[in-house]
Amino acid sequence: MERFDLCVIGGGPAGYAAAMRAIDLGLRTLLVEKDRIGGTGIYNGALMSKTLWEIAQRVASTNAMVRTRGIPPFQPSWSGITRAVNEAVFERKYLYACHMQLLEGQGRLFQHARGNASFIGPHHVAIDLAGQRRVVEADHVVIATGSKPRSLPGLAADERRILTSDGIFQLDELPESIVIVGAGVIGCEFATILSHLGRTRVHLIDRAERILPFEDADISELVAGNLERNGVVIHRSAKLERLEAMPHGVEYDLSYANGGTERVTVEKALLSVGRTPNLHGLGLEQAGLTVDPRTGALAVDGIRTAQDHILVVGDATGSNMLVNLGELEGRHAAELIAGRGPAPISYGQVSTIMFLDPEVAGVGLNEQECRRQGIAHRVARIDYSCLARAIAMRRTQGFFKLIVTDDDQMHILGMRAVGEHASSAIEAVALLMHMGQGIQHLAELVHPHPSITEGVQECARILMGTSIFKPEVFGDRMLSRTWRPSTAVEQAA
């Protein structure tokens, strides 16, 4: 029987990162994947959906330009769109395939096995493929089996009329109309994509009063306004009473807080109500582990399970389902196993991006989180319409918002960037947060000109009272305010 220092179950972003870091640390590593290396980092997730978003953005930009010239809108074929998406997937998949093949040929530290992995003991894993079984022994095991779309009670997705975020990539043609159940990140991203492609009437069901309720109102209102201007129907404060696949399409019933009801018929439905850990079939009981039936996740201390030598990372944890976090957790797991004693993972400075219209990026706390936690803070905000680069690009919709502590140090609590190049503008802030530094460095740094990141610098200067444009003059484009829990009111700075 073969023995390994580490067996990684799952070859998505978290598992792959764990295996690669383990090689760095001299651990003899086996990476087991039942399907395709790359997981949702490539398939039915990050790469596919973001490639689709990029195409949709180009289509929308093109049509915005030709509309003013009386030219009919450009509507690319779905076959052409999916071909471009598949080309992107192939390029990324090819990198993984070549990388693993070369690694396996270089030495004895790394092996890759294809098949279904399951525990047959705390340190023993069986790998089954096409009727053949291979059993290996591992000193440590990392579970990185990813996640699957969450289902709704009594509502089955047949992936023909009622789709999940996995099944929507298997469409033969764009539907004429679709209802999206769930107004979180995934639901709003698909609403943005489909409405930009210009061939689908989109309905979005939102149980809350506004979409993206975890974000500040200025962000959700801007995104919602753009969706509605693009033809998306947002059912606010709506409860889904029934959704049923019919011979002619999908029919759904809604009820509202004011007592009203509504019945709507569309061609397709997309369920976008989150994801759940993919732990079925792992034989966890053979390893002395149990899944919480309420959450569908394993109980963990950090990323360690009840069995100290078994760790769980990425989407399989049931929380923080982001590619960058999964990779971070995978690397962290390998360092723990190797006895490196790494510092605990800091989840407070994680950078995120939402592919909406406009793009939204963030790090740290937002305003409503600060208020919920009773944290006194100062806020500076500047619109893109004040930034030379945004004006040059003719992309002036959006803003930067910087949130700091209400004291002389003005340590950064968080930032939100909304608009073109948003994701490229937050890393300096994330680094300063990680280092525990204040905003003075941002104010003094020489940024390239013209660049979008100059808006981050101007936010820092607003907070320090040294900005080029003054908030009291440009009150409609800039703001500076303070919130303290003792008064629970905003004060203009």
Beta strands, then each sheet from edge to edge (+ up, - down):
strand 1: 2-9
strand 2: 29-33
strand 3: 110-114
strand 4: 116-121
strand 5: 124-129
strand 6: 132-143
strand 7: 147-149
strand 8: 162-163
strand 9: 177-181
strand 10: 201-205
strand 11: 233-235
strand 12: 238-246
strand 13: 249-256
strand 14: 261-266
strand 15: 268-271
strand 16: 275-277
strand 17: 310-312
strand 18: 351-354
strand 19: 360-364
strand 20: 377-383
strand 21: 399-405
strand 22: 412-418
strand 23: 478-484
strand 24: 489-492
sheet 1: 3+ 2+ 1+ 6+ 5- 4+
sheet 2: 3+ 2+ 1+ 6+ 17+
sheet 3: 7+ 16-
sheet 4: 8+ 15+ 9+ 10+ 11+
sheet 5: 12+ 13- 14+
sheet 6: 18+ 19- 22+ 21- 20+ 23- 24+
end
